[in-house]
């Protein structure tokens, strides 16, 4: 399951982007801190380039979000979404 179009992966990127914006960090600032071009950050956020867990941890550090807190929040979002999907499917079956 390596698809950059996987719903859980997309949710992770949405949350990461939201956290970056919440902290007032631009793509250019993040790119500079990572030592890459701004286009790389853009490609990550638009699902064109896959982000690995070490890169995710690094980005969390740069934007000032504890990695474990980010993972916990992501997991909670995914659980809520799965529960809503299960409920929707259950209602459709009835």
C-alpha positions in Angstrom: 0.0 0.0 0.0 2.3 2.7 -1.3 -0.1 4.9 -3.2 0.2 8.6 -2.7 -3.5 8.6 -3.3 -4.4 6.5 -0.3 -7.0 8.3 1.8 -4.9 8.0 5.0 -1.8 9.4 3.2 -3.8 12.3 1.8 -5.2 13.0 5.3 -1.7 13.1 6.7 -0.6 15.6 4.1 -3.7 17.7 4.7 -2.9 17.7 8.4 0.8 18.5 7.9 -0.1 21.4 5.6 -2.6 22.7 8.1 0.0 22.6 10.9 2.5 24.4 8.7 0.1 27.2 7.9 -1.1 27.3 11.5 2.5 27.9 12.6 2.8 30.7 10.0 5.6 28.9 8.0 5.6 29.3 4.3 6.6 26.6 1.8 9.7 28.7 1.1 10.7 28.9 4.7 10.2 25.1 5.2 12.1 24.4 2.0 15.0 26.5 3.2 15.1 24.8 6.5 15.1 21.4 4.7 17.7 22.5 2.3 15.6 21.9 -0.8 13.8 24.0 -3.3 10.3 25.3 -2.6 9.0 23.1 -5.5 9.8 20.0 -3.5 7.6 21.1 -0.6 4.9 22.0 -3.1 5.2 18.5 -4.7 4.9 16.9 -1.2 1.8 18.9 -0.4 0.2 18.2 -3.7 0.8 14.4 -3.5 3.4 14.4 -6.4 6.3 13.4 -4.2 6.0 10.7 -1.5 7.1 11.7 2.0 8.8 9.1 4.2 8.5 8.9 7.9 12.0 10.3 8.6 11.2 13.3 6.4 7.8 13.7 8.2 9.6 13.7 11.6 12.1 16.3 10.3 9.3 18.5 9.0 7.4 18.2 12.3 10.5 19.4 14.1 11.0 22.4 11.8 7.4 23.5 12.1 7.4 23.1 15.9 4.9 20.2 16.2 6.1 17.2 18.3 6.2 14.2 16.0 4.3 12.0 18.5 1.6 14.6 18.9 1.2 14.8 15.1 1.0 11.0 14.7 -1.5 10.8 17.6 -3.7 13.5 16.0 -3.5 11.9 12.6 -4.5 8.5 14.1 -7.5 10.1 15.9 -8.6 11.7 12.6 -8.3 8.4 10.8 -10.2 6.5 13.5 -13.1 9.1 13.3 -13.2 8.9 9.5 -13.2 5.1 9.6 -16.0 5.1 12.2 -18.1 7.5 10.1 -17.4 5.3 7.0 -18.5 2.2 8.9 -21.7 3.9 10.1 -22.5 5.1 6.6 -22.0 1.6 5.2 -24.1 0.1 8.0 -26.9 2.5 7.2 -26.7 1.7 3.5 -27.1 -2.0 4.3 -30.3 -1.5 6.2 
